[in-house]
Amino acid sequence: MPIWSLGLGVWDFEKDMRVNIKGVRSALAILFCAGIWIGCAYFNTFYNAQNNFREGMKAVTHDTLKFDNDSFDKAIEKSTAVIVKYPNSRYIDDALFIMGASYYYKGDYSRALEKLSFLQVNYPDSKYYDDALYYQGLAFYKQRKIAQAIIALEEARTFERFTTKAMLALGYVYFHDNNYAELTELAEELFSRRLGTQDKRWVLSLLAEAQRNQLQYSNACETYLELLEIAKTEDEKRELKLKVAETYLEMGEYESCRSFLRGEYDPEFRTILADLDVELGNIEEAKDVYLEIGLSDFSPLTAQAFYKLAELYRAEDSVELAIAFYDSSVDRNAQSEYGKKSKTMADVLRRIDTLSSETEQTDRARFLLAEIYFVDLNEPEQALVEYQKVYREFPESVWAPKALYAELWITGNVLKNDSVAQEVLDDLLTKYPNSEYAKSAQNIFSERYGSPSEGEEPDEQ
């Protein structure tokens, strides 16, 4: 073979090799770029999921979403893409946790539990295992699955970085399950730890409410006062003072409450002081305070103050003044609870005033007056006084047997005074035997009390 041919052959071979190597390099370069592109796309998807989750968490305070936003929706969307498109990724457990926590904050507790449980079962070594337990406990509580919530949070507290948070959450669960014994024990354990001021306030608040619910008023007062010492804002202090005052009232410790509120000028505290004066019999002092509040510009309490002032005058039978202050309550806030009650009472008192002044058909007026006391004012004792006036002052009136029947009904069915009811029944059957009310009484009450027509003597008990 000619040397030139050999040389050409060698050259052709080398050329082919160079071409092949170049092609291999190009192919490798393409594959490498594709890998980078896939990796970038995958990482960017997960990175976006993380960022969306962080943005959503900015709206969260103490594990509570304070305002809605679409960040958690985006975090779920991106995390789902990571799991579906890159199932072998090392970030699958991260994506599952983001989805579970996001569903929790969105209020979809079933889906939150589904993702968190899947993470725990399939990725027991995940760095998010303890986070998943904590959120599981919260989600179970939101579903009112108390036993499961306690189990999850008890396990979560075994992880050092979640111990305090899980215990605080457990305290909330115990309180709303009315498990005050466990709450008290947990609170003592929490106080032995180094709690921040905010966490300490939170535990003390739960403990005080639990003590109050158990009627442990003295302990509750002490806890509220301890809270008062570390309260930050004026609103917090005001709220706590009200709770202390209310607790004293529930205890019947009126003088202690009065002493505690002395020097306070807040209208709500002043109202409590006036209520205390009523309880202590200091009626004139109470009137002065109610009037002062009623004439103030503090609208939420003015209608209430005038109503209470009117009630005091009504108790003294000062009808005109009572009506005037009921009207003032209506003028201040007709749509409030006290404004509506005042409107009713003013109308009732006007009817009473009209009937009390009646000079014609006095028997009828007396009977209608008794009806008002019984039906409108729910004052059966006063109603009895008015019914008795009817049949005693007007024994021949058509209203007399009806008044006796009404007295029988009240003494027997409302006051449950059988001995008096027996006497009233005998009186009705003896004095008005042929009246429709006597016949009705026989049908309804004679079996219960007996009747003179059967030869029974009235019960002398």
C-alpha positions in Angstrom: 0.0 0.0 0.0 1.5 3.3 -0.9 2.7 5.3 1.9 0.5 8.2 0.9 -2.4 5.8 1.0 -1.5 4.6 4.5 -1.0 8.2 5.5 -4.3 9.1 4.1 -5.9 6.3 5.8 -4.3 7.3 9.1 -5.5 10.9 8.6 -9.0 9.8 7.7 -9.1 7.7 10.9 -7.9 10.5 13.1 -10.4 12.8 11.4 -13.2 10.4 12.2 -12.0 10.1 15.8 -11.9 13.9 16.2 -15.4 14.2 14.7 -16.7 11.5 17.0 -15.1 13.0 20.1 -16.5 16.4 19.2 -19.9 14.8 18.8 -19.6 13.0 22.2 -18.6 16.3 23.8 -21.5 18.1 22.2 -23.9 15.3 23.4 -22.5 15.5 26.9 -22.8 19.2 26.9 -26.4 19.0 25.8 -27.1 16.4 28.5 -25.3 18.5 31.1 -27.2 21.7 30.2 -30.5 19.7 30.3 -29.6 18.5 33.8 -28.8 22.0 34.9 -32.1 23.2 33.5 -34.0 20.4 35.1 -32.2 21.0 38.4 -32.8 24.8 38.2 -36.5 24.3 37.4 -36.9 21.9 40.3 -35.0 24.0 42.8 -36.8 27.1 41.7 -40.1 25.4 42.2 -39.2 24.4 45.7 -37.5 27.8 46.4 -40.8 29.5 45.4 -42.8 27.2 47.6 -40.6 28.1 50.6 -40.8 31.8 49.8 -44.6 31.7 49.5 -44.8 29.8 52.8 -42.6 32.4 54.5 -44.8 35.2 53.1 -47.9 33.4 54.5 -46.3 33.1 57.9 -45.9 36.9 58.1 -49.7 37.0 58.7 -49.5 34.4 61.6 -49.2 35.4 65.3 -49.1 32.7 68.0 -50.1 30.0 65.5 -53.2 32.0 64.5 -53.7 33.5 61.0 -54.6 37.1 61.6 -55.5 38.0 58.1 -56.2 36.0 54.9 -53.9 36.0 51.9 -53.1 33.8 48.9 -49.5 33.0 49.9 -50.4 29.6 51.5 -52.4 28.7 48.3 -49.3 29.4 46.2 -47.1 27.4 48.7 -49.4 24.4 48.3 -49.4 24.7 44.5 -45.6 24.9 44.3 -45.1 22.1 46.8 -47.5 19.9 44.9 -45.5 20.5 41.7 -42.3 19.4 43.5 -43.9 16.1 44.7 -45.6 15.3 41.4 -42.8 16.3 39.0 -39.8 15.3 41.1 -41.0 12.3 43.3 -37.4 11.2 44.0 -36.3 14.6 45.2 -34.6 15.0 48.6 -37.1 17.8 49.3 -40.2 15.7 49.3 -40.6 15.8 53.1 -40.0 19.6 53.1 -42.8 20.0 50.5 -45.1 17.7 52.5 -44.5 19.8 55.6 -45.2 23.1 53.8 -48.4 21.6 52.4 -49.6 20.3 55.8 -48.8 23.6 57.6 -50.3 25.7 54.8 -53.5 23.6 54.9 -53.6 24.1 58.7 -53.5 27.9 58.4 -56.1 27.8 55.6 -58.4 26.0 58.0 -58.5 22.7 56.0 -57.6 20.5 58.9 -58.4 17.2 57.3 -55.9 17.8 54.4 -53.4 19.2 56.9 -53.6 15.9 58.9 -53.4 13.8 55.7 -50.1 15.5 54.6 -48.5 15.6 58.1 -49.4 11.9 58.8 -47.9 10.9 55.4 -44.7 12.7 56.3 -44.4 11.0 59.7 -45.1 7.5 58.3 -42.9 7.7 55.3 -40.1 10.1 56.4 -39.5 9.3 60.1 -36.0 10.7 60.0 -37.2 14.0 58.5 -36.1 17.2 60.2 -39.7 18.2 60.1 -41.0 15.2 62.0 -41.4 17.2 65.3 -42.9 20.1 63.4 -45.4 17.8 61.9 -46.4 16.4 65.3 -46.9 19.9 66.7 -49.2 21.0 63.8 -51.0 17.6 64.0 -51.9 18.4 67.6 -53.2 21.8 66.6 -55.2 20.4 63.7 -56.7 17.7 65.9 -57.7 20.3 68.5 -59.4 22.4 65.8 -61.4 19.4 64.9 -62.3 19.0 68.6 -60.5 15.6 68.7 -59.2 16.2 72.1 -57.6 12.8 72.8 -55.7 12.8 69.6 -54.6 16.4 70.1 -53.2 15.5 73.5 -51.3 12.5 72.2 -49.7 14.4 69.4 -48.7 17.4 71.6 -47.4 15.2 74.4 -45.1 13.5 71.9 -44.2 16.9 70.4 -43.1 18.2 73.8 -40.4 15.4 74.0 -38.5 17.3 71.3 -36.5 20.1 73.0 -37.2 22.9 70.6 -40.9 22.2 70.8 -41.3 21.5 74.5 -42.5 24.9 75.7 -44.7 25.5 72.6 -46.3 22.1 72.8 -47.0 22.6 76.6 -48.6 26.0 75.9 -50.8 24.4 73.3 -51.7 21.6 75.7 -52.7 24.2 78.2 -55.2 25.6 75.7 -56.5 22.1 74.9 -57.0 21.3 78.6 -58.7 24.6 79.3 -61.3 24.2 76.6 -61.8 20.5 77.6 -62.6 21.8 81.1 -59.7 19.6 82.3 -58.7 22.1 85.0 -56.7 19.6 87.1 -54.3 18.8 84.2 -54.2 22.5 83.3 -53.2 23.5 86.8 -50.4 20.8 86.9 -49.2 21.9 83.5 -49.1 25.5 84.6 -47.0 24.7 87.6 -44.5 22.9 85.3 -44.5 25.8 82.8 -43.8 28.3 85.6 -40.7 26.2 86.6 -39.3 26.9 83.1 -37.8 30.1 81.9 -40.9 31.6 80.2 -41.0 34.9 78.4 -43.4 37.6 79.7 -45.9 37.0 76.9 -46.0 33.3 77.6 -46.3 33.8 81.3 -49.2 36.2 80.8 -50.9 33.7 78.6 -50.6 30.8 81.1 -51.8 33.1 84.0 -54.8 34.1 82.0 -55.8 30.5 81.4 -55.2 29.6 85.0 -57.2 32.6 86.3 -60.2 31.8 84.1 -60.0 28.1 85.1 -60.0 29.1 88.8 -62.9 31.4 88.3 -64.9 28.7 86.5 -64.3 26.4 89.4 -65.6 29.1 91.8 -62.1 29.4 93.3 -62.6 33.1 93.5 -59.9 33.9 96.0 -57.2 32.1 93.9 -58.6 33.7 90.7 -58.3 37.2 92.3 -54.7 36.5 93.2 -53.9 35.3 89.7 -55.6 38.3 88.1 -53.6 40.6 90.4 -50.4 38.9 89.5 -51.3 39.4 85.8 -52.1 43.1 86.5 -48.5 43.6 87.7 -47.0 42.4 84.4 -49.7 43.9 82.1 -48.2 46.1 79.4 -51.0 48.2 77.9 -53.6 50.3 79.5 -56.3 48.3 77.8 -54.9 45.1 79.4 -54.8 46.7 82.8 -58.4 48.0 82.5 -59.7 44.5 81.4 -57.9 42.9 84.3 -59.3 45.4 86.8 -62.8 44.6 85.6 -62.2 40.9 86.0 -60.9 41.5 89.6 -64.0 43.6 90.4 -66.4 41.1 88.8 -64.7 38.3 90.8 -65.1 40.2 94.0 -68.8 40.7 93.2 -69.2 36.9 92.5 -67.7 36.3 95.9 -70.0 38.7 97.6 -67.0 40.7 98.7 -68.7 44.1 98.1 -66.5 46.1 100.4 -63.3 44.6 99.0 -64.5 45.4 95.5 -65.4 48.9 96.5 -62.0 49.4 98.0 -60.3 48.0 95.0 -62.1 50.4 92.6 -61.9 53.5 94.8 -60.3 56.3 92.9 -61.2 54.9 89.4 -62.9 57.3 87.1 -63.6 55.0 84.1 -67.4 55.0 83.6 -67.5 51.2 83.6 -65.8 51.1 87.0 -68.1 53.9 88.2 -71.1 51.8 87.2 -69.8 48.8 89.2 -69.3 51.1 92.2 -72.9 52.3 91.8 -74.1 48.7 91.7 -72.1 48.0 94.8 -73.8 51.0 96.6 -77.2 49.4 95.7 -76.1 46.1 97.2 -74.8 47.9 100.3 -78.0 49.9 100.7 -76.3 53.3 99.8 -79.2 54.1 97.4 -78.7 57.9 97.3 -75.0 57.5 96.5 -75.9 55.1 93.7 -78.4 57.5 92.3 -75.7 60.2 92.1 -73.3 58.0 90.3 -75.9 56.7 87.8 -77.0 60.2 87.1 -73.4 61.4 86.6 -72.8 58.5 84.1 -76.1 59.1 82.3 -75.3 62.7 81.7 -71.9 61.9 80.4 -71.0 61.5 76.8 -69.9 57.8 77.3 -72.8 56.5 75.1 -72.3 52.7 75.7 -73.2 53.1 79.4 -75.6 56.1 79.5 -78.7 54.1 78.5 -77.8 51.5 81.1 -77.2 54.1 83.8 -80.6 55.8 83.2 -82.3 52.4 83.2 -80.8 51.5 86.6 -81.7 54.9 88.0 -85.3 54.5 86.8 -85.4 51.1 88.5 -84.4 52.6 91.8 -87.2 55.2 91.6 -89.7 52.5 90.5 -88.8 50.5 93.7 -89.6 53.7 95.7 -93.0 54.0 93.8 -91.8 57.3 92.3 -93.6 56.5 89.1 -93.2 59.9 87.4 -89.4 60.0 88.0 -89.1 56.4 87.0 -90.9 57.1 83.7 -88.7 60.2 83.1 -85.5 58.2 83.5 -86.8 55.3 81.4 -87.5 57.8 78.7 -84.0 59.3 79.0 -82.6 55.8 78.5 -84.6 55.4 75.4 -83.4 58.8 74.1 -79.8 57.9 74.7 -79.9 54.6 72.8 -83.2 53.2 71.8 -81.7 50.1 70.1 -79.6 49.0 73.0 -80.7 46.3 75.4 -81.4 48.8 78.1 -83.1 51.2 75.7 -85.5 48.5 74.7 -86.2 47.4 78.3 -86.7 51.1 79.2 -89.3 51.6 76.4 -91.2 48.5 77.7 -91.1 49.7 81.3 -92.1 53.3 80.5 -95.1 52.0 78.6 -96.1 49.6 81.4 -95.7 52.3 84.1 -97.9 54.7 82.1 -100.6 52.0 81.9 -100.2 51.5 85.7 -100.5 55.2 86.3 -103.6 55.4 84.2 -105.3 52.4 85.8 -104.3 53.6 89.3 -106.0 56.9 88.6 -109.2 55.3 87.2 -112.3 56.5 89.1 -114.9 54.6 87.0 -114.9 50.8 86.7 -112.4 50.7 89.5 -112.8 46.9 89.9 -111.8 46.4 86.3 -108.9 48.8 86.6 -107.7 46.9 89.7 -107.8 43.6 87.9 -106.0 44.9 84.9 -103.4 46.4 87.2 -102.8 43.0 88.8 -102.5 41.4 85.3 -99.7 43.9 84.5 -97.8 43.1 87.6 -98.1 39.4 86.9 -97.7 39.2 83.1 -95.6 42.3 82.2 -93.5 42.8 85.3 -93.2 39.2 86.5 -94.0 40.3 90.1 -96.4 37.6 91.3 -96.4 38.8 94.9 -97.5 42.4 93.9 -100.0 40.9 91.5 -101.6 39.0 94.4 -102.0 42.2 96.4 -103.9 43.8 93.5 -106.1 40.6 92.9 -107.0 40.6 96.6 -108.1 44.2 96.4 -110.6 43.3 93.6 -112.6 40.6 95.4 -112.3 42.2 98.9 -113.3 45.7 97.8 -115.7 44.6 95.1 -117.1 41.2 96.2 -120.2 41.6 93.9 -118.1 42.5 90.8 -117.9 40.1 87.8 -114.1 40.5 88.2 -114.1 39.1 91.8 -114.3 35.3 91.0 -111.8 35.9 88.2 -109.4 37.6 90.6 -109.8 34.6 93.1 -109.1 32.2 90.3 -105.9 34.1 89.3 -104.8 34.1 92.9 -105.4 30.3 93.1 -103.3 29.8 89.9 -100.4 31.9 91.2 -100.2 30.4 94.7 -100.6 26.9 93.5 -98.6 26.8 90.3 -96.1 29.7 90.6 -95.4 30.1 94.3 -96.1 26.4 95.1 -97.8 27.3 98.4 -100.3 24.4 98.6 -101.8 25.4 102.0 -102.7 28.9 100.8 -103.9 27.6 97.5 -106.3 25.2 99.3 -107.8 28.1 101.2 -108.2 30.2 98.0 -109.9 27.2 96.3 -112.3 26.8 99.2 -113.1 30.5 99.2 -113.7 30.5 95.4 -116.0 27.4 95.6 -117.9 28.8 98.6 -118.4 32.4 97.5 -118.9 31.9 93.7 -120.0 28.2 93.3 -121.8 28.8 90.1 -119.2 30.9 88.3 -117.3 29.6 85.3 -114.1 30.1 87.4 -115.3 27.9 90.2 -116.2 25.2 87.6 -112.8 25.5 86.0 -111.1 25.4 89.4 -112.9 22.2 90.3 -111.8 20.5 87.1 -108.2 21.6 87.5 -107.5 21.8 91.2 -110.2 19.8 93.1 -108.4 16.5 92.7 -105.2 18.1 93.9 -106.6 20.0 96.8 -110.1 18.6 97.4 -113.2 20.7 97.7 -115.8 21.6 100.3 -118.5 20.0 98.1 -116.8 16.6 98.8 -117.0 17.2 102.6 -113.3 17.8 103.0 -112.1 20.4 105.4 -109.5 23.0 104.3 -105.9 22.0 105.0 -104.9 23.7 108.2 -101.2 23.2 107.7 
